[in-house]
Amino acid sequence: MPTFRDLLRETKAQIKETDPAGAAEALANGSTLLDVREPDETAGGIVPGSVQIVRGNLEASVEARIPDKDTPLVVMCAGGVRSAFAAKTLGELGYSNVTSMDGGFNRWKDEGRDWVQPKNLTGDQRNRYQRHLLLPEVGEAGQQTLLESKVLLLGAGGLGSPAALYLAAAGVGTIGIIDMDVVDESNLQRQVLHNLDRVGMRKVDSAKATIELLNPDVEVITYDTRLGADNIEAIIADYDVVVDGADNFPSRYVLNDASVKLGIPVVHGSIFRFEGQVTVFDPQNGPTYRDLLPEPPPPELAPSCAEAGVLGVLPGIIGSIQAIEAIKLLLGLGDSLRGRLLAFDSLEMSFREYKLKIDPDNPVTYANRDRIEVVDLDGLCMPKVLEPAG
């Protein structure tokens, strides 16, 4: 019967190996470092930029984390044994360029190469986010990313309420909220951030109180102000993603122009009666709001929810989808709704998807960002793009 040493010797004969110096050179040339150590080991130090997948989850998780099987990989464990077996497995899964690092992280560290002490979740955080930690696509590294992320909510109303609750529960570390309204009893049919005791309270204050009771990890920054050209760039510049729950066209166009100028993705949602829609406007990689609607429809064709009504549960569905899309953007997971408009009809209980394309005649683009002047828009809300100098 073969011994473990026999199996290891046979495995190493079937794979490529390198030392830490060779691994460092490969990383400098674009290879990805795959760390297959256990969480208690990575807590002691990691190599910056490495991908962590526990060896026991490798077969089930690697294709989701590293979908391109031609990606050059250097596999690392603590000493070079598990990485050898992992390299063989990766080859069997179809990865074409895999190398195991002999000596592992211990030798890498002993040779004085670059490593960092990762931020570790507390015991309470491990308990709170344990369902996320069980997802290989999220794990501890992904949860740390969420805790370090910043999402801005435009509105603490029907769409902002479910989005805020789920983003806070997920552990998004900083949530900004813009709203200059007060809680009204008519809001409570759908705006689940608020309650009867807070009627007359500023919405941003009510939202902050709810979120802080839900998750103490979250810092809530409030903006009890009208969103306009004079403040929008300064406000959104500090955030990774904006969740748009605005209920008026001027705010949407001002947000679009500022987000395009700064290159910040916007998760857009809107609701009307029994229907809603969601999409992602990523100015650096796809169409934006002005590609969808170059200018707003006349007021008589676009009544607000206050005029036309809305089914109270509907914003819960649309706002929750917005929260999912925001988290996907923050973690780089899956296929976002970039370039796709998801329309929901609650009476039919149906979803339909429409393709969105970039309008070649739209001047408000990320490529033209240096010439975009964000202005408060009236009338037809035409974009303002400065002519090139000279």
N, C-alpha and C positions, 0 to 999 in steps of 0.2 A: 504494500500500500504506500502511495506517495506521502511524504511528510509535508508540513507547511513550507519548509525551506525548499523542498522540491517544487512545489507549486509556485512559490515566489520566483525561483530561478527560471522556471519555464515561462512565467508571465513576463519577466524582464527581458527574456530573449525575444519576445514577440512585440515589444513596444520600443519607442524612442525615449531615451533619457538624456537629461542634461543636469549640470550643476547650477547653483544659484547664479553664477556669473553668466552662464549661457541663458538662463531664464530671464535675467535682467536685460540682456541684449534683445531677446525675443520680445519682451514687453515693450521695449523702446521702439521696436519695429512694428508694433501694432497688434501683437498677440494679446489674448485675454487670459488673465490668471484666474483659474478656477480652484477655490479653496474648499476641500471636502472634509475639513475638520468639524468636530462637534462644537456646539455653542459654548460649552465651558472652556474649550481651547481657544476659540476665536476671541473670547472675552479678554484673554491675556495679550492680544495684539493681532493686527491684521496688516496686510500689505495694501496700501491705498489703491483704490480702483478695482480690487479683486471682487469676484462673484462668489458668494458663499452658498454652497449646496451641500448639506450633510451627506456623507457617503451612502448612508442607508436610504436616502431619498433620491439618489442620483438618477436611477433609471426612470422614475416616475416624474421627475421635475425638470431635467435638463433641457428637454425639447421646448418647454414653455419659456425657460429663462434664456436659452441660447438657441433660437430657432434655425439660424444659418449653420448648417453642418460643415461648411467650408471655413468657418471661423478658426483661425489658428489658436490653439489652446495649450496653455501650460498648466498642468494639474499639480496641486500642492497639498500635502497633508503635514503632519508634524515631523515625520522622519523619512518619508519616501516609500513606505510600504503600501499604505492604502491608496496613495496616488498611482502606484504602479497598477494595481488591480482596477482602479477607476479608469485609467487610460486604456486598458484593454477593453473594458466594458464600453467606453465611448466609441472605440473603433468598431465594435460589434454593432453599435447603434447607428453607424454610418458617418461618424465624424472623421473627416479625412486628414486632419493635421493636428495630432495630439502628442504632447510630450510630457513625461512625468519628471518632476524635479527631485533629484536625488538629494537626500538630507533634509528636505522639507523646510518648514518655517523655522525650525530650531537652528538649522545651519544658516539659513538666510539671516536670521537675527544675530547669530554669533559672528557673522562676517561684517556686521555693522551696516547692513543695507537698510533701505528706507522702510519703516513700519510705523504704525500709529496705534495708540490705545483707543479702541472704539468706545463710544458712549454705550453704556449698558442700561437696559431697562431695570427699574426697581422691581422688587417682589410684587408690590401692588400693581404695577403696570403689567407685569407678566400675567397676573391673574386677570386684569381687566381686558387685555387684548389677546388672550390665549387663543381665541378662534382665528384671529389674524395670524398668529404665530404658527398655527397648524397648516396654513396655506403656504406651500413652498414658494409661490409667486410673490408673497408678501414677506413672511418671516420676520425675524428681528430687524434685519437691515431695512426692510420696507417700512416697518413700524417706526423706526427711528426717522426715516425720511418723512413720514407723515407728521411726526411730532415737530420736525424742523420746518414744515411747510407753512405757507401763508395763503389763505384764500379770502377774497373779498366778496361779500354778498351785497349786491345792489338791490336793496329792499328787504324789509323784515315782515313781509306780508304773506300772501298765499304761497308763493313759490319759495321765498326765502325761509319760511318757517320749517318745512320738512328738510330742505337742504341744510340749514343750520344745525338741526338736531342730529342728522346722520353724520355730517362732517365732524361735529363735536364728539359724538359717540365713537367715531372711528379714530379719534386722536389727532386730528389736524391741529397743530400746536398754536396757530394764530388765526383767528377768524375776525375779519373786519366787517362791520355792518353799517351801511349808509341808509338812513331813513330820517325824514323830518316830520313824520306824522305822529299822532297820538293814538292809543288803543281806543277803539270804539266798539260798542257792543255788537255792531253788525259785522265786525271782523271775526268774531269768535266762531262763526260757522265754518271757517276754513283756515284761519291763521293760528296754528296750534302752538306757536311760541308763547301766546298770551292767554290770560284767563280773566274771569269776571272781576277778581279783586284788583286788576290792573287797568280797568277802564279809566281813561283820562291820563294815564301814565305815558311818557314818551316811549315810543316803540323800541328805540335802541336800548333804553334802560331795561325795559321788560325782557327783551331778547337776551341781554347780557345776564340778567338774573337767572333766567331759565337755563342757559348754557352752563353757567358756573355751578349750578346745582347738579347738572348732569355729569360734568367732567372737570375736575379741578386742574387737569393738565393743560387746559385750553386757556390762552389769553384772548380776551375779547376786547377789541378796539372799536369804539363807537364814533360815528360821524353824524351828529344830529344837525344836518345841514342840507341845503339844496345842492344837488349835483350840477355843476356847470363848468363852462370852459375855464373859469378862473381858478378852479380847485381840482379838477379831475385828474390831471397829470400827476400832481403832487401826491394825490391819494393813492392812485392805483400803482404807482411806480414801485411801491414796496411789496407788492404781492406777486405770487407765482401764477395764480389763476383767478379770474373774475367769474362769479356766478351771477348771471343777469336775470333778475326777477322784476325788471322795470315794467310799469304798466302804461308807459307813454312813449311816443315816438321821439320827441326831442332828447330824452335821456338816452335812448338806444343809439341814436346817431352820434351824440357827443361821446358816449362810451366807445362806440366803434372807432371813431377817428383817433381818440386818445390811445386805445389799445393797439391799433394798427401802428401808430407812431412809435409806441414803446415795445411792440412785438410781444404783447401779453395775450395768451389765449383767453377766450370768453366762452363759457358754457351758457348758451342762450336758451331760454324757455319762455313760452307764452301760452295762455289759456283763454278760452272763449266758450261760454255756455257749457257744452258737453265735450269739447274737443281741446286738445293741447298739442304742442309740438316742441321738440328739443333738437338742437344741433350744436356743434362746436365750431366756433370761428377762430381759427388759428392763423393769424396774419402772416406768419413766417412759412406756413406750409399748406395753405388752402384758402378757400373762399371766405369772405367776411360778410358782415351784415349788408354792406352796400352792394355786394354781388347778388344777394338775395332780393333786396329792395333798394334800388338806386335812390328812390325818393318815396315818402310815405303816401298812402292813399288819402283821399279827402276824408275829413272827419265823419261825414255821414256814412261812409263805408267802413269805418273802423271804430264802432262804439266800444267804450270801456266796459269792464265787468260791472261797474257800478250802474251802467246804463242798460246792459243786456243780461246781466246775471251770470252766475257760474255755479255748477254743481260743486258742493263743498269738498267732496273727496278728490276731485280732479287735480287740484294743485298738489295734493299729497303724492300722487303718482308721478306727475311731471317733475316736481321738485326733487323727488327721490332719484329719478333718472339723472337729473342734473348733478346730484351728489355723487352718483356712481361715475359719471363722466369726469368730474373733477378729480376724483381719487385715481382713476385710470391715468389721467394726464400727469398727476404728481408722481406716480410710480412707474410710468412708462409701460403700462399693461394693456394687452389686448388691442383691439381695433376701435379707435375713438369714432365719434360721429362726425369727424372732420370730413367735409364734403358730402355729408348725408343729412337729410332732414327726416327725423322720425316723427310721424304724425299719428296721434292716438285719438280714436273715436270711442268714447265710453258707452254710447248707446249701442253701437255695433260690437263693442268689445274687440276692436281690431286695431292693428298697427300697420301702417304703410310707410314705405321708405322711398324718398325722392332724392335723386342725385343733385348736388349743387356744383356749379362750375364757376370758375373765375371769369368775371366780365372783363374782356380786354379793354373796354372803354372806361372802366372805373379808374379814376386817377388816384384814389385814396388807397395806396398799397404800401406794403412794407419797403419795397424797393424805392418808393418816393418819400420815405419817412422824414427825411431831412427837410422836405418842402411842405409838409402837412402843417396847417395852422388850425388848431382846434378852436372852434367858435361856437357860441350859443346859436342854435339854428332856429329860424322862423320860416314861415311860409312853406316853400317846397323843400326846405332842408338841403339845399344844394351844397356839395362839398366845397371846401376852399383849399386849394393847393396852390402854393406860390409858384410863379414861373421861375425856371432856372436863371440864376444870375448870368448876365452877359448875353 
